Amino acid sequence: MVRRLASKVARTRGSALVGLMPRRRRNKPGTLRTADSADLAHLTEFVRMQPGVEAYIEPRTAVTDTTVVLVAATGEWTRRRVPGPDAAQAFARKHAIPLYDVAVVGYPKRMREWTAQRKESARTHQQDPDTPTRP
């Protein structure tokens, strides 16, 4: 316990001395975070665990790289970055799922309904003081 406190104090003092130096950033301000293997692993796991998945490609914007939204038959969805449109097509082909351009077809109704249902459920849960909480 004493060792932890001493270590914490030493770190605090050290950070005060180094506080004038700018922190080293992973990405420079204004640069986009690119897709990595964790993004593709998450997408792969979603396809594996959910029934009836469809992919929707979102174009690159000023603040995000190209992304893919996967929507399950239940309406549950997830969004992750991909290296580009070609990578999104290759991912969909590899997993034998349809790929749609969200700018052309829009998002599916079941996705919007699932999101609205979750928001309503969260709002209702917060307002009801008799609702048991999870440990």
Secondary structure, DSSP 8 states (H G I E B T S, - for coil): -HHHHHHHHHHHHHHHHHTTS----SS-TT------HHHHHHHHHHHHHSSS-EEEEE---SSS--EEEEE-TTS-EEEEE-S-HHHHHHHHHHTT--EEEHHHH---HHHHHHHHHHHHHHHHHHH-TTS----
